[in-house]
């Protein structure tokens, strides 16, 4: 299992967060698929966060509010 190196203090907080998220995800034995299913986000969204291309938001902690939203997110997660 490859664990990314410690973050460089001179890089942006967004990149540091993504690096730390990936490191802890791997240490916990989670795949991107498993984590995105738990967080109700797509794999591409998680990948963009881990690579510093997108900032995380608090809204993905709330999860879906309706069964139809839950189904859409589940389909996005499984097909991404």
N, C-alpha and C positions, 0 to 999 in steps of 0.2 A: 504494500500500500504506500503510495506516494503522499507525503505530507508537505505542503508548501512551506518555504522558509519563513522565519519571523518577518513581520512587516517592517519596511523601511520608514523611519520617522519623518522622512522628507517627502513622502507621497501623500496624496489627498486622503482625508478621512473616509471617503467613499471606497477607495481602493483598499485601505486598511481594513475596513469593515468586511468587505467581500473576501479578502484573504483570510481573515479570522473565521468568518462563517464557514468557508470551505474547509479550513483546518479542523475546526470542531466537528463539522459534519462527517469528515473522514475518520476522525478519531472515535466518533460515536458509532461508526460502522454504517452510517446512512448513505444510501445512494441518492442521487438527485431526485429520482422518481419517488422514493419513500418520503423524503422531506417535503417535496412539493405536494404530495397527497395530504400530508399532515397540515400543511400551511394553506391549502386550497389556492395554490398559485400554479402557473404553468412551469414546465421545466425551462423554457426559454427565458422566462422572467427570472427564475432563480439563477440561471447561468449568467444573465446580464448583471445581476446583483453581485455574484461572486467575482465577476471579471471587472467590476467597477464601472460598468456602462450605465447602470441605473441605481438610483438610491432606493433603499427599502422604505416602505411607508407603514404606518401603524394600521392601516385599513386591512392588510392581509392577516392580521392577528384575529380580527373579529370573525372571520369565516363567512360563509354564505348565510343570508338571512331568510331565504325561502327555499323550498325544495327544488324549484326550477333553477335557481341560481346554483344550488349545490350540484345539480345534474350537469349544468353547463361547465362548471369548474372541473368536475370529475372527468368529463369528456375531454376538456382542454388538457388536463394533466396526463391522461392516458394516450393522447394522440400526438402530443408535442415532442 
